Amino acid sequence: MSGSGFAIGLAISSYEWMSAATLILVAIFFIPVYLKNKIYTMPQFLSTRYNDTVATIMAVFWLLLYVFVNLTSILYLGALAVETISGIPFYYCMFGLAVFAVFITLGGMKVIGYTDVIQVVVLVLGGLATTYLALNMVSDKFNGNGVVDALGILRQQADSHFHMIFSKGDPHYYELPGLSILIGGMWINNFNYWGCNQYIIQRTLGADLNTARGGIILRHL
């Protein structure tokens, strides 16, 4: 998302606007069904709603997806970031992150919950600090005077990155979903990811309804 924002601009956030709307519907309609039926995993839900075959297919699919797509990309990019910052060899970083993830998982949902709180604080403060430093660098580069001047400079130097809708002549026009996709087929993908993804939904399944609804919406904000 960060890389796409650098290349394309704010228009990449069209996916996030759609996700925010989806999460509201998930909180209103999906969560009460899960909690009422004491559902703790998505394969369990599919087994209850359909049969064990459907549940097994989904479990295997998500397992392969996490192992060969999510986990590998997270370990690679995380290790690359740690190596760049600390100078520790890449493979040591990757191994260390993997071991750290195992210990967190063994600690159960309580440890994951505390870890999420720490991550939110680090992400928010880190994001604000990075933004401030980047704007200061822009200001110094173009002889501005602080962060406020840097925002004006950005609007002048990279005006196309502040456009939410592209014209057909824009080189990135076909890289983003059109309106028909956003209000059509994209809903299936969003409901699958935000409403039926164990990684996203698991934190709500052990809470009461109000806490679960507030938590899943706040997570995206």
C-alpha positions as CSV (number, residue, x, y, z in Angstrom):
1,M,0.0,0.0,0.0
2,S,2.8,2.4,0.8
3,G,4.6,1.6,-2.4
4,S,1.5,2.1,-4.4
5,G,0.9,5.4,-2.6
6,F,4.4,6.5,-3.6
7,A,3.8,5.5,-7.3
8,I,0.2,6.3,-7.7
9,G,-0.9,8.7,-4.9
10,L,-3.9,9.0,-2.8
11,A,-6.1,7.2,-5.3
12,I,-4.9,3.9,-3.9
13,S,-7.0,4.6,-0.8
14,S,-10.1,3.7,-2.9
15,Y,-9.5,0.1,-1.6
16,E,-9.6,1.4,2.0
17,W,-12.8,3.4,1.6
18,M,-14.4,0.2,0.4
19,S,-13.0,-1.8,3.3
20,A,-14.3,0.7,5.8
21,A,-17.8,0.3,4.4
22,T,-17.5,-3.4,4.4
23,L,-16.4,-3.6,8.0
24,I,-19.5,-1.7,9.1
25,L,-21.7,-4.3,7.5
26,V,-19.6,-7.1,8.9
27,A,-20.0,-5.6,12.4
28,I,-23.8,-5.2,12.0
29,F,-24.6,-8.5,10.2
30,F,-21.8,-11.0,10.5
31,I,-20.5,-10.7,14.0
32,P,-23.9,-11.3,15.7
33,V,-24.3,-14.6,13.7
34,Y,-20.8,-15.8,14.7
35,L,-21.3,-15.0,18.4
36,K,-24.8,-16.4,18.6
37,N,-23.7,-19.7,17.2
38,K,-20.4,-19.7,19.3
39,I,-18.2,-19.8,16.2
40,Y,-14.5,-19.5,16.9
41,T,-13.0,-20.4,13.5
42,M,-14.2,-20.0,9.9
43,P,-13.9,-23.7,9.0
44,Q,-16.2,-24.4,12.0
45,F,-18.7,-21.9,10.7
46,L,-18.7,-23.6,7.2
47,S,-18.9,-27.0,8.8
48,T,-22.0,-25.9,10.7
49,R,-23.6,-24.1,7.8
50,Y,-22.7,-26.6,5.0
51,N,-20.5,-29.7,5.7
52,D,-17.0,-30.8,6.7
53,T,-15.9,-31.0,3.1
54,V,-16.4,-27.3,2.5
55,A,-14.8,-26.6,5.8
56,T,-11.7,-28.7,4.9
57,I,-11.3,-27.0,1.5
58,M,-11.4,-23.6,3.1
59,A,-8.9,-24.6,5.8
60,V,-6.4,-26.1,3.3
61,F,-6.8,-23.1,1.0
62,W,-6.1,-20.5,3.7
63,L,-3.3,-22.6,5.1
64,L,-1.5,-22.7,1.8
65,L,-2.2,-19.0,1.2
66,Y,-0.7,-18.0,4.6
67,V,2.3,-20.2,4.3
68,F,3.3,-19.4,0.6
69,V,2.0,-15.8,0.3
70,N,1.3,-14.0,3.6
71,L,4.0,-15.6,5.8
72,T,6.8,-15.5,3.2
73,S,6.2,-11.9,2.2
74,I,5.9,-10.7,5.8
75,L,9.1,-12.5,6.8
76,Y,11.0,-11.3,3.8
77,L,9.9,-7.6,4.0
78,G,10.2,-7.6,7.8
79,A,13.7,-9.0,7.7
80,L,14.7,-6.6,4.9
81,A,13.5,-3.7,7.1
82,V,15.3,-4.9,10.2
83,E,18.5,-5.5,8.2
84,T,18.4,-2.1,6.7
85,I,17.9,-0.4,10.1
86,S,20.2,-2.6,12.3
87,G,22.8,-4.0,9.9
88,I,22.1,-7.5,11.1
89,P,22.5,-10.1,8.3
90,F,19.2,-10.8,6.4
91,Y,18.8,-14.5,7.2
92,Y,19.4,-13.9,11.0
93,C,16.7,-11.3,10.9
94,M,14.3,-13.6,9.1
95,F,15.0,-16.5,11.5
96,G,14.6,-14.1,14.5
97,L,11.2,-12.8,13.3
98,A,10.0,-16.4,12.7
99,V,11.0,-17.5,16.3
100,F,9.4,-14.4,17.7
101,A,6.1,-15.1,15.9
102,V,6.1,-18.7,17.2
103,F,6.4,-17.5,20.8
104,I,3.6,-15.0,20.4
105,T,1.4,-17.6,18.9
106,L,2.1,-20.0,21.8
107,G,1.0,-17.3,24.2
108,G,-2.6,-17.5,23.0
109,M,-5.1,-14.7,22.3
110,K,-4.2,-12.7,25.4
111,V,-0.6,-12.3,24.3
112,I,-1.8,-11.5,20.7
113,G,-4.1,-8.8,22.2
114,Y,-1.3,-7.1,24.1
115,T,0.9,-7.4,21.1
116,D,-1.7,-5.7,18.9
117,V,-1.9,-2.8,21.4
118,I,1.8,-2.3,21.3
119,Q,1.8,-2.5,17.5
120,V,-0.9,0.1,17.2
121,V,1.1,2.6,19.4
122,V,4.3,1.9,17.4
123,L,2.5,2.2,14.0
124,V,0.8,5.5,14.9
125,L,3.8,7.1,16.5
126,G,6.2,5.7,13.9
127,G,3.9,6.9,11.1
128,L,3.6,10.4,12.5
129,A,7.4,10.6,13.1
130,T,8.2,9.3,9.6
131,T,5.7,11.8,8.0
132,Y,7.2,14.7,10.0
133,L,10.8,13.7,9.0
134,A,9.8,13.3,5.4
135,L,8.0,16.6,5.2
136,N,11.0,18.3,6.8
137,M,13.3,16.8,4.2
138,V,11.0,18.1,1.4
139,S,11.0,21.5,3.0
140,D,14.8,21.6,3.2
141,K,15.1,20.3,-0.4
142,F,13.0,23.1,-1.8
143,N,14.1,25.8,0.6
144,G,10.8,25.9,2.5
145,N,10.2,26.8,6.1
146,G,8.9,23.7,8.0
147,V,6.2,21.2,7.7
148,V,3.4,23.5,6.6
149,D,5.5,24.8,3.7
150,A,6.3,21.2,2.7
151,L,2.6,20.4,2.2
152,G,2.3,23.3,-0.2
153,I,5.4,22.2,-2.0
154,L,4.0,18.7,-2.4
155,R,0.8,20.0,-3.9
156,Q,2.9,21.9,-6.5
157,Q,5.5,19.3,-7.2
158,A,3.3,16.2,-7.1
159,D,-0.2,17.4,-7.8
160,S,-1.2,14.2,-9.6
161,H,-0.6,12.2,-6.4
162,F,-3.5,14.1,-4.7
163,H,-6.1,13.1,-7.3
164,M,-8.7,10.4,-6.2
165,I,-10.1,9.9,-9.7
166,F,-7.9,9.4,-12.8
167,S,-8.7,10.3,-16.3
168,K,-8.3,7.7,-19.1
169,G,-5.1,9.4,-20.2
170,D,-3.4,8.8,-16.8
171,P,-0.7,6.1,-16.9
172,H,-2.1,4.6,-13.8
173,Y,-5.7,4.6,-14.9
174,Y,-6.0,0.8,-15.4
175,E,-4.2,0.0,-12.1
176,L,-7.2,0.9,-10.0
177,P,-10.7,-0.6,-9.9
178,G,-13.4,1.2,-11.7
179,L,-16.7,2.3,-10.2
180,S,-18.5,-0.8,-11.6
181,I,-16.0,-3.1,-9.8
182,L,-16.2,-1.1,-6.5
183,I,-20.0,-1.3,-6.3
184,G,-20.1,-4.8,-7.9
185,G,-17.8,-7.7,-7.6
186,M,-15.4,-6.1,-5.2
187,W,-18.0,-6.6,-2.4
188,I,-17.5,-10.4,-2.7
189,N,-13.7,-10.0,-2.2
190,N,-14.2,-7.6,0.7
191,F,-16.8,-9.7,2.5
192,N,-14.4,-12.7,2.1
193,Y,-11.4,-10.8,3.5
194,W,-13.0,-8.7,6.2
195,G,-15.8,-11.0,7.2
196,C,-14.6,-14.5,6.7
197,N,-10.8,-14.3,7.2
198,Q,-9.7,-16.0,10.4
199,Y,-6.8,-13.6,10.8
200,I,-9.1,-10.6,10.8
201,I,-12.1,-11.9,12.5
202,Q,-10.6,-14.1,15.3
203,R,-10.1,-11.2,17.7
204,T,-13.8,-10.6,17.8
205,L,-15.0,-14.1,18.4
206,G,-14.2,-14.3,22.1
207,A,-15.8,-10.9,23.0
208,D,-19.3,-9.7,23.7
209,L,-21.2,-8.1,20.8
210,N,-20.6,-4.4,21.6
211,T,-16.9,-5.0,22.2
212,A,-16.5,-7.1,19.0
213,R,-18.3,-4.5,16.9
214,G,-16.3,-1.6,18.3
215,G,-13.1,-3.5,18.0
216,I,-13.3,-4.6,14.4
217,I,-14.3,-1.1,13.3
218,L,-11.6,0.6,15.4
219,R,-9.0,-1.9,14.0
220,H,-9.5,-0.5,10.5
221,L,-9.5,3.1,11.6
